[in-house]
């Protein structure tokens, strides 16, 4: 496998693991609680949205340390996590260095843009979806066959009292419609793909040694794959 394929294999293994595979995970599961750093508890079930915690956790574990990452584990000090910015940080290219798709405006500033013909969905790409802004959601591509995608989702039951599922793999449609815009899902649940963090872009932001401990091996993510990734920034 080449470098990109190694990271894609690790992405599939990580996302399958932290989402509980095809079964899913409850909010009470230790793996889920590790990803959300203990924030999604019964008293906050109806208020806390964990969807982007998975993306921040994944990029942190890979070795990204740019300011857009929102993790309490950034330092030993409390209050490193900032509430209410998980999604917005992921497409703050100009101020925080988020590696989302962007164009340069007339002043040379990075302006995040929706994907169009400049994007072909690929394993490991992180998607930001919304229609109104208040319905924003984050997930990642685990596989894509040209029409259907398998995606990794946290906050799978929304802001509700439901304990299950906290995380799961889903299989929505992912199609480019007339006009070039990409749409995720169909019917009343369809959302526009408004921002994308491509795996080929975010792996270029990595500066710290990867921590892939606990991610189970599979037929593509093997010990050699993990060793190659961890050895890049030993």
Residue pairs with C-beta under 8 A, 6 or more apart in sequence:
1 9
1 220
1 225
3 203
3 228
4 199
4 200
4 203
6 225
6 228
6 229
7 62
7 124
7 199
7 203
7 229
8 122
8 123
8 124
8 199
9 218
9 220
9 221
9 225
10 62
10 212
10 215
10 221
10 225
10 226
10 229
11 58
11 123
11 124
11 140
11 142
11 199
12 123
12 124
12 142
12 143
12 218
12 220
12 221
13 215
13 216
13 217
13 218
13 220
13 221
14 58
14 61
14 212
14 215
15 54
15 58
15 140
15 142
15 152
15 169
16 142
16 152
16 169
16 218
17 31
17 214
17 215
17 216
18 25
18 31
18 32
18 35
18 54
18 57
18 152
18 154
18 167
19 25
19 54
19 152
19 153
19 154
19 167
19 168
19 169
20 29
20 31
20 32
20 165
20 167
20 168
21 169
22 169
23 168
24 156
24 164
24 165
24 166
24 167
24 168
24 169
25 31
25 32
25 164
25 165
25 166
25 167
25 168
26 32
26 163
26 164
26 165
26 166
27 33
27 40
27 45
27 157
27 163
27 164
27 166
28 163
28 166
29 166
32 40
32 50
32 154
32 166
32 167
33 40
34 57
35 50
35 53
35 54
35 57
35 154
35 167
36 48
36 50
36 53
36 154
37 53
37 71
37 72
37 73
37 81
39 48
39 50
39 53
39 81
40 48
40 50
40 166
45 159
45 160
45 161
45 162
45 163
46 159
46 160
46 161
47 159
48 159
49 86
49 155
49 158
49 159
50 154
50 155
50 166
51 86
51 87
51 137
51 138
51 139
51 153
51 154
51 155
52 70
52 86
52 87
52 90
52 138
52 154
53 86
53 154
54 138
54 139
54 140
54 152
54 153
54 154
54 167
55 90
55 126
55 138
55 140
55 197
56 69
56 70
56 71
56 86
56 89
56 90
57 71
58 140
59 69
59 202
59 205
60 69
60 71
60 73
60 74
61 210
61 211
61 212
62 202
62 203
62 206
62 210
62 229
63 206
63 207
63 208
63 209
63 210
63 211
63 233
64 202
64 205
64 206
64 207
64 208
65 207
65 208
66 96
66 97
66 98
66 99
66 205
67 95
67 96
67 97
68 89
68 90
68 92
68 96
68 97
68 98
69 89
70 81
70 82
70 85
70 86
70 89
71 80
71 81
72 78
72 80
72 81
73 80
74 80
82 89
86 138
87 128
87 136
87 138
89 96
89 98
90 98
90 100
90 126
90 128
90 138
90 195
90 197
91 98
91 100
91 112
91 128
91 194
91 195
92 98
92 112
93 99
93 100
93 102
93 110
93 111
93 112
94 102
94 109
94 110
94 111
97 205
98 112
98 197
99 197
99 198
99 201
99 202
99 204
99 205
100 112
100 128
100 195
100 196
100 197
100 201
101 112
101 113
101 114
101 115
101 118
101 119
101 195
101 196
101 197
101 198
101 201
102 110
102 111
102 112
102 113
103 110
103 111
103 113
104 110
104 111
105 111
112 195
114 181
114 182
114 192
114 193
114 194
114 195
115 182
115 193
115 195
115 196
116 176
116 180
116 181
116 182
117 176
117 180
119 182
119 196
119 198
121 141
121 144
121 149
121 174
121 182
122 141
122 144
122 198
122 199
122 200
123 141
123 142
123 143
123 144
123 199
124 140
124 141
124 199
125 140
125 141
125 196
125 197
125 198
125 199
126 138
126 139
126 140
126 196
126 197
126 199
126 202
127 138
127 139
127 140
127 141
127 151
127 184
127 193
127 195
127 196
128 136
128 137
128 138
128 193
128 194
128 195
128 196
128 197
129 136
129 137
129 138
129 139
129 184
129 191
129 192
129 193
129 194
130 136
130 137
130 191
130 192
130 194
131 191
131 192
135 191
136 194
137 153
137 155
137 191
138 154
139 151
139 152
139 153
139 154
139 170
140 151
140 152
141 149
141 150
141 151
141 174
142 149
142 150
142 151
142 152
142 169
143 149
143 150
144 150
144 174
147 173
147 174
147 175
148 171
148 172
148 173
148 174
149 171
149 172
149 173
149 174
149 184
150 169
150 170
150 171
151 169
151 170
151 171
151 172
151 184
152 167
152 169
153 167
153 168
153 169
153 170
154 166
154 167
155 166
156 165
156 166
156 167
156 168
156 170
157 163
157 164
157 165
157 166
172 184
172 185
172 186
173 183
173 184
173 185
173 186
174 182
174 183
174 184
174 193
175 182
175 183
176 182
176 183
177 183
181 192
181 193
182 192
182 193
183 190
183 191
183 192
183 193
184 190
184 191
184 192
184 193
185 191
206 232
206 233
207 233
208 233
209 230
209 233
209 234
210 229
210 230
210 232
210 233
212 226
212 229
212 230
215 221
215 226
217 223
217 226
